């Protein structure tokens, strides 16, 4: 299970996603020169997501405010973690 929490100062709602339903994990395709990206990346807008995946037909985005290096490191870590076998808690 992957849990993503959209929070401000620790307050926010956590969303859980089953690993088996996660597809197309990767960076969002953005054009840094576009007006909408500049607005989305500005400090007064709650946006700027850098990563995303498909979950049951819906696009889930996360990673607000990450630099390119941080985004690459997080993506590598997530992909490695998703490759590892995970235990099924229903069997316990």
C-alpha positions in Angstrom: 0.0 0.0 0.0 1.2 3.5 -0.8 0.0 6.4 1.4 0.2 9.9 0.1 -0.7 12.8 2.3 -1.5 16.3 1.0 -0.7 18.4 4.1 0.0 21.9 5.2 1.7 22.2 8.6 0.9 18.5 9.3 -2.8 18.9 8.6 -4.3 17.1 5.7 -5.9 14.0 4.4 -4.0 10.8 3.7 -5.0 8.7 0.6 -4.0 5.1 0.4 -3.5 3.2 -2.9 -2.9 -0.5 -3.4 0.4 -1.3 -5.0 -1.1 -3.8 -7.4 -3.2 -1.0 -9.0 -0.3 1.5 -9.4 0.7 1.9 -13.1 2.9 4.4 -15.0 4.8 5.8 -12.0 7.1 8.6 -13.3 7.7 12.3 -13.6 5.0 14.5 -15.0 5.6 15.8 -18.4 5.8 19.6 -18.1 6.9 22.5 -20.2 8.8 24.8 -17.8 8.3 27.7 -20.3 4.5 27.4 -20.3 2.4 30.0 -18.5 0.4 27.4 -16.6 3.5 25.7 -15.3 4.9 29.0 -14.1 1.6 29.8 -12.3 1.4 26.3 -10.8 5.0 26.5 -9.6 4.6 29.9 -7.9 4.8 30.2 -4.2 1.2 31.4 -3.7 -0.4 28.4 -5.5 -0.8 25.0 -3.9 0.6 23.0 -6.8 3.9 22.2 -8.4 3.5 18.4 -8.3 6.4 16.6 -10.0 5.5 12.9 -9.9 2.5 10.9 -10.6 1.0 7.5 -11.4 -2.2 5.9 -12.7 -4.5 4.2 -10.1 -7.7 2.6 -11.3 -7.9 4.9 -14.3 -7.3 8.1 -12.3 -4.1 10.2 -12.3 -2.6 10.7 -8.9 0.0 13.5 -8.6 2.4 14.3 -5.7 5.8 15.7 -4.9 5.1 19.4 -4.4 8.1 21.7 -4.5 10.7 19.0 -5.3 13.9 20.0 -7.2 14.9 17.9 -10.2 17.5 16.1 -8.1 15.0 15.3 -5.3 12.4 14.2 -7.8 14.9 11.8 -9.5 16.1 10.4 -6.1 12.5 9.9 -4.9 11.5 8.2 -8.1 14.4 5.8 -8.0 13.6 4.9 -4.4 9.9 4.4 -5.1 10.6 2.2 -8.1 13.1 0.0 -6.1 10.6 -0.3 -3.3 7.8 -1.3 -5.6 10.0 -4.1 -7.2 10.6 -5.7 -3.8 8.2 -8.4 -2.8 5.7 -7.1 -0.2 4.0 -9.2 2.4 0.3 -9.7 2.2 -1.2 -8.6 5.5 -4.4 -10.5 4.7 -2.5 -13.8 5.2 -1.8 -13.0 8.9 
